Amino acid sequence: MRKSTFLLSSLSLLVAASVALPAVSAEKEIATVVKVTGENWFTRMGQGVEAFGAETDGVKARQVGPAKADAAQQVAIIQDLIAQGVDAITVVPMDPSALEGVFRRAMQRGIVITTHEADNVQNTMVDMEAFDNFEFGANFNQKLAECMGHQGQWTSFVGSLGSLTHVQWADGGAQYAEQYPEMELVSPKNESFNDANRAYEQAKEILRSYPDIKGFQGGSAIDVIGIGRAVEEAGLIGKVCVVGLGLPQDTGPYLESGAVQYISFWDPKDAGMVMNILTNMTLNGEEIKSGMDLGVPGYNDIQVTQGPGEGIIVRGQAWVDVDVSNYKDYPF
């Protein structure tokens, strides 16, 4: 009788202890690293990251980034995330080549790496592109050439020479312009380092150095803001054409004044969502293939190709063209 009572008491204690123990969390953590915090483009992207986390069970999604656009600071952040033991890191690299080593170390530790705007990266499992980047650059230049009357001097801006997509857009624009012999490319690929004031100062210098210039093609999302300001101050509205990447609400005043004619973009919120969708699919071992609908506008018929390493490149059809007539349709 005593033995039975002892066994029952012991069993009760074990049951009580098991109930008292905290449950082991199976939640996966995905960290998104952007080029720079505080810029409206990446603030909007963070909304997509947050939305993904809120809508997806079992996943904690967050976004981090350096205080200024700097590849070395991105490396330090990724190293810290590796030490924290996150399950996956999705990155918009400032300079893709500068991050290859830290990506390789992360993958060696079993961390999933997803990239965006970096289709030359070898150490990634998935690179997500909103569209074909050379076509996007050609589209910029088509708008610029029409505005310029297919003649005159023009120049291009990039966030940095290490920002792969910006360089691809500049090259796509230059290739498109070759069909017009009276268009002359001068001082190409000016680096703004994602700084509107720097773009403004560079645009002023170019206007002084090339007083007959007729066109600017911007790369970073804030280049057109700095260039547009320089054009306004120089009294050259209607004489100089400005096109490039931009957000509608940021660029709106310059579209209204006529200092900027066109902007094109893809919604950073959607991109943040899609990067995390693809990362979560990879974590779950799901196949990603052409023709899939990811449930986000512009990514309803994705195309998948082999990347330069062992990973894949996923492309959508997500760009939007905006001018003064329709920029108010986009509340960001």
Secondary structure as a PSIPRED ss2 file (coil, helix, strand):
# PSIPRED VFORMAT (PSIPRED V4.0)

   1 M C   1.000  0.000  0.000
   2 R H   0.000  1.000  0.000
   3 K H   0.000  1.000  0.000
   4 S H   0.000  1.000  0.000
   5 T H   0.000  1.000  0.000
   6 F H   0.000  1.000  0.000
   7 L H   0.000  1.000  0.000
   8 L H   0.000  1.000  0.000
   9 S H   0.000  1.000  0.000
  10 S H   0.000  1.000  0.000
  11 L H   0.000  1.000  0.000
  12 S H   0.000  1.000  0.000
  13 L H   0.000  1.000  0.000
  14 L H   0.000  1.000  0.000
  15 V H   0.000  1.000  0.000
  16 A H   0.000  1.000  0.000
  17 A H   0.000  1.000  0.000
  18 S H   0.000  1.000  0.000
  19 V H   0.000  1.000  0.000
  20 A H   0.000  1.000  0.000
  21 L C   1.000  0.000  0.000
  22 P C   1.000  0.000  0.000
  23 A C   1.000  0.000  0.000
  24 V C   1.000  0.000  0.000
  25 S C   1.000  0.000  0.000
  26 A C   1.000  0.000  0.000
  27 E C   1.000  0.000  0.000
  28 K E   0.000  0.000  1.000
  29 E E   0.000  0.000  1.000
  30 I E   0.000  0.000  1.000
  31 A E   0.000  0.000  1.000
  32 T E   0.000  0.000  1.000
  33 V E   0.000  0.000  1.000
  34 V C   1.000  0.000  0.000
  35 K C   1.000  0.000  0.000
  36 V C   1.000  0.000  0.000
  37 T C   1.000  0.000  0.000
  38 G C   1.000  0.000  0.000
  39 E C   1.000  0.000  0.000
  40 N H   0.000  1.000  0.000
  41 W H   0.000  1.000  0.000
  42 F H   0.000  1.000  0.000
  43 T H   0.000  1.000  0.000
  44 R H   0.000  1.000  0.000
  45 M H   0.000  1.000  0.000
  46 G H   0.000  1.000  0.000
  47 Q H   0.000  1.000  0.000
  48 G H   0.000  1.000  0.000
  49 V H   0.000  1.000  0.000
  50 E H   0.000  1.000  0.000
  51 A H   0.000  1.000  0.000
  52 F H   0.000  1.000  0.000
  53 G H   0.000  1.000  0.000
  54 A H   0.000  1.000  0.000
  55 E H   0.000  1.000  0.000
  56 T C   1.000  0.000  0.000
  57 D C   1.000  0.000  0.000
  58 G C   1.000  0.000  0.000
  59 V E   0.000  0.000  1.000
  60 K E   0.000  0.000  1.000
  61 A E   0.000  0.000  1.000
  62 R E   0.000  0.000  1.000
  63 Q E   0.000  0.000  1.000
  64 V E   0.000  0.000  1.000
  65 G C   1.000  0.000  0.000
  66 P C   1.000  0.000  0.000
  67 A C   1.000  0.000  0.000
  68 K C   1.000  0.000  0.000
  69 A C   1.000  0.000  0.000
  70 D C   1.000  0.000  0.000
  71 A H   0.000  1.000  0.000
  72 A H   0.000  1.000  0.000
  73 Q H   0.000  1.000  0.000
  74 Q H   0.000  1.000  0.000
  75 V H   0.000  1.000  0.000
  76 A H   0.000  1.000  0.000
  77 I H   0.000  1.000  0.000
  78 I H   0.000  1.000  0.000
  79 Q H   0.000  1.000  0.000
  80 D H   0.000  1.000  0.000
  81 L H   0.000  1.000  0.000
  82 I H   0.000  1.000  0.000
  83 A H   0.000  1.000  0.000
  84 Q H   0.000  1.000  0.000
  85 G C   1.000  0.000  0.000
  86 V C   1.000  0.000  0.000
  87 D C   1.000  0.000  0.000
  88 A E   0.000  0.000  1.000
  89 I E   0.000  0.000  1.000
  90 T E   0.000  0.000  1.000
  91 V E   0.000  0.000  1.000
  92 V C   1.000  0.000  0.000
  93 P C   1.000  0.000  0.000
  94 M C   1.000  0.000  0.000
  95 D C   1.000  0.000  0.000
  96 P H   0.000  1.000  0.000
  97 S H   0.000  1.000  0.000
  98 A H   0.000  1.000  0.000
  99 L H   0.000  1.000  0.000
 100 E H   0.000  1.000  0.000
 101 G H   0.000  1.000  0.000
 102 V H   0.000  1.000  0.000
 103 F H   0.000  1.000  0.000
 104 R H   0.000  1.000  0.000
 105 R H   0.000  1.000  0.000
 106 A H   0.000  1.000  0.000
 107 M H   0.000  1.000  0.000
 108 Q H   0.000  1.000  0.000
 109 R C   1.000  0.000  0.000
 110 G C   1.000  0.000  0.000
 111 I C   1.000  0.000  0.000
 112 V E   0.000  0.000  1.000
 113 I E   0.000  0.000  1.000
 114 T E   0.000  0.000  1.000
 115 T E   0.000  0.000  1.000
 116 H E   0.000  0.000  1.000
 117 E C   1.000  0.000  0.000
 118 A C   1.000  0.000  0.000
 119 D C   1.000  0.000  0.000
 120 N C   1.000  0.000  0.000
 121 V C   1.000  0.000  0.000
 122 Q C   1.000  0.000  0.000
 123 N C   1.000  0.000  0.000
 124 T C   1.000  0.000  0.000
 125 M C   1.000  0.000  0.000
 126 V E   0.000  0.000  1.000
 127 D E   0.000  0.000  1.000
 128 M E   0.000  0.000  1.000
 129 E E   0.000  0.000  1.000
 130 A C   1.000  0.000  0.000
 131 F C   1.000  0.000  0.000
 132 D C   1.000  0.000  0.000
 133 N H   0.000  1.000  0.000
 134 F H   0.000  1.000  0.000
 135 E H   0.000  1.000  0.000
 136 F H   0.000  1.000  0.000
 137 G H   0.000  1.000  0.000
 138 A H   0.000  1.000  0.000
 139 N H   0.000  1.000  0.000
 140 F H   0.000  1.000  0.000
 141 N H   0.000  1.000  0.000
 142 Q H   0.000  1.000  0.000
 143 K H   0.000  1.000  0.000
 144 L H   0.000  1.000  0.000
 145 A H   0.000  1.000  0.000
 146 E H   0.000  1.000  0.000
 147 C H   0.000  1.000  0.000
 148 M H   0.000  1.000  0.000
 149 G C   1.000  0.000  0.000
 150 H C   1.000  0.000  0.000
 151 Q C   1.000  0.000  0.000
 152 G E   0.000  0.000  1.000
 153 Q E   0.000  0.000  1.000
 154 W E   0.000  0.000  1.000
 155 T E   0.000  0.000  1.000
 156 S E   0.000  0.000  1.000
 157 F E   0.000  0.000  1.000
 158 V E   0.000  0.000  1.000
 159 G C   1.000  0.000  0.000
 160 S C   1.000  0.000  0.000
 161 L C   1.000  0.000  0.000
 162 G C   1.000  0.000  0.000
 163 S C   1.000  0.000  0.000
 164 L H   0.000  1.000  0.000
 165 T H   0.000  1.000  0.000
 166 H H   0.000  1.000  0.000
 167 V H   0.000  1.000  0.000
 168 Q H   0.000  1.000  0.000
 169 W H   0.000  1.000  0.000
 170 A H   0.000  1.000  0.000
 171 D H   0.000  1.000  0.000
 172 G H   0.000  1.000  0.000
 173 G H   0.000  1.000  0.000
 174 A H   0.000  1.000  0.000
 175 Q H   0.000  1.000  0.000
 176 Y H   0.000  1.000  0.000
 177 A H   0.000  1.000  0.000
 178 E C   1.000  0.000  0.000
 179 Q C   1.000  0.000  0.000
 180 Y C   1.000  0.000  0.000
 181 P C   1.000  0.000  0.000
 182 E C   1.000  0.000  0.000
 183 M E   0.000  0.000  1.000
 184 E E   0.000  0.000  1.000
 185 L E   0.000  0.000  1.000
 186 V C   1.000  0.000  0.000
 187 S C   1.000  0.000  0.000
 188 P C   1.000  0.000  0.000
 189 K C   1.000  0.000  0.000
 190 N E   0.000  0.000  1.000
 191 E E   0.000  0.000  1.000
 192 S C   1.000  0.000  0.000
 193 F C   1.000  0.000  0.000
 194 N C   1.000  0.000  0.000
 195 D C   1.000  0.000  0.000
 196 A H   0.000  1.000  0.000
 197 N H   0.000  1.000  0.000
 198 R H   0.000  1.000  0.000
 199 A H   0.000  1.000  0.000
 200 Y H   0.000  1.000  0.000
 201 E H   0.000  1.000  0.000
 202 Q H   0.000  1.000  0.000
 203 A H   0.000  1.000  0.000
 204 K H   0.000  1.000  0.000
 205 E H   0.000  1.000  0.000
 206 I H   0.000  1.000  0.000
 207 L H   0.000  1.000  0.000
 208 R H   0.000  1.000  0.000
 209 S H   0.000  1.000  0.000
 210 Y C   1.000  0.000  0.000
 211 P C   1.000  0.000  0.000
 212 D C   1.000  0.000  0.000
 213 I C   1.000  0.000  0.000
 214 K C   1.000  0.000  0.000
 215 G E   0.000  0.000  1.000
 216 F E   0.000  0.000  1.000
 217 Q E   0.000  0.000  1.000
 218 G E   0.000  0.000  1.000
 219 G C   1.000  0.000  0.000
 220 S C   1.000  0.000  0.000
 221 A C   1.000  0.000  0.000
 222 I C   1.000  0.000  0.000
 223 D H   0.000  1.000  0.000
 224 V H   0.000  1.000  0.000
 225 I H   0.000  1.000  0.000
 226 G H   0.000  1.000  0.000
 227 I H   0.000  1.000  0.000
 228 G H   0.000  1.000  0.000
 229 R H   0.000  1.000  0.000
 230 A H   0.000  1.000  0.000
 231 V H   0.000  1.000  0.000
 232 E H   0.000  1.000  0.000
 233 E H   0.000  1.000  0.000
 234 A C   1.000  0.000  0.000
 235 G C   1.000  0.000  0.000
 236 L C   1.000  0.000  0.000
 237 I E   0.000  0.000  1.000
 238 G C   1.000  0.000  0.000
 239 K C   1.000  0.000  0.000
 240 V E   0.000  0.000  1.000
 241 C E   0.000  0.000  1.000
 242 V E   0.000  0.000  1.000
 243 V E   0.000  0.000  1.000
 244 G E   0.000  0.000  1.000
 245 L E   0.000  0.000  1.000
 246 G C   1.000  0.000  0.000
 247 L C   1.000  0.000  0.000
 248 P H   0.000  1.000  0.000
 249 Q H   0.000  1.000  0.000
 250 D H   0.000  1.000  0.000
 251 T H   0.000  1.000  0.000
 252 G H   0.000  1.000  0.000
 253 P H   0.000  1.000  0.000
 254 Y H   0.000  1.000  0.000
 255 L H   0.000  1.000  0.000
 256 E H   0.000  1.000  0.000
 257 S H   0.000  1.000  0.000
 258 G C   1.000  0.000  0.000
 259 A C   1.000  0.000  0.000
 260 V C   1.000  0.000  0.000
 261 Q C   1.000  0.000  0.000
 262 Y E   0.000  0.000  1.000
 263 I E   0.000  0.000  1.000
 264 S E   0.000  0.000  1.000
 265 F E   0.000  0.000  1.000
 266 W C   1.000  0.000  0.000
 267 D C   1.000  0.000  0.000
 268 P H   0.000  1.000  0.000
 269 K H   0.000  1.000  0.000
 270 D H   0.000  1.000  0.000
 271 A H   0.000  1.000  0.000
 272 G H   0.000  1.000  0.000
 273 M H   0.000  1.000  0.000
 274 V H   0.000  1.000  0.000
 275 M H   0.000  1.000  0.000
 276 N H   0.000  1.000  0.000
 277 I H   0.000  1.000  0.000
 278 L H   0.000  1.000  0.000
 279 T H   0.000  1.000  0.000
 280 N H   0.000  1.000  0.000
 281 M H   0.000  1.000  0.000
 282 T H   0.000  1.000  0.000
 283 L H   0.000  1.000  0.000
 284 N C   1.000  0.000  0.000
 285 G C   1.000  0.000  0.000
 286 E C   1.000  0.000  0.000
 287 E C   1.000  0.000  0.000
 288 I C   1.000  0.000  0.000
 289 K C   1.000  0.000  0.000
 290 S C   1.000  0.000  0.000
 291 G C   1.000  0.000  0.000
 292 M C   1.000  0.000  0.000
 293 D C   1.000  0.000  0.000
 294 L C   1.000  0.000  0.000
 295 G C   1.000  0.000  0.000
 296 V C   1.000  0.000  0.000
 297 P C   1.000  0.000  0.000
 298 G C   1.000  0.000  0.000
 299 Y C   1.000  0.000  0.000
 300 N C   1.000  0.000  0.000
 301 D C   1.000  0.000  0.000
 302 I C   1.000  0.000  0.000
 303 Q E   0.000  0.000  1.000
 304 V E   0.000  0.000  1.000
 305 T E   0.000  0.000  1.000
 306 Q E   0.000  0.000  1.000
 307 G C   1.000  0.000  0.000
 308 P C   1.000  0.000  0.000
 309 G C   1.000  0.000  0.000
 310 E C   1.000  0.000  0.000
 311 G C   1.000  0.000  0.000
 312 I E   0.000  0.000  1.000
 313 I E   0.000  0.000  1.000
 314 V E   0.000  0.000  1.000
 315 R E   0.000  0.000  1.000
 316 G C   1.000  0.000  0.000
 317 Q C   1.000  0.000  0.000
 318 A C   1.000  0.000  0.000
 319 W C   1.000  0.000  0.000
 320 V E   0.000  0.000  1.000
 321 D E   0.000  0.000  1.000
 322 V E   0.000  0.000  1.000
 323 D C   1.000  0.000  0.000
 324 V C   1.000  0.000  0.000
 325 S C   1.000  0.000  0.000
 326 N C   1.000  0.000  0.000
 327 Y H   0.000  1.000  0.000
 328 K H   0.000  1.000  0.000
 329 D H   0.000  1.000  0.000
 330 Y C   1.000  0.000  0.000
 331 P C   1.000  0.000  0.000
 332 F C   1.000  0.000  0.000
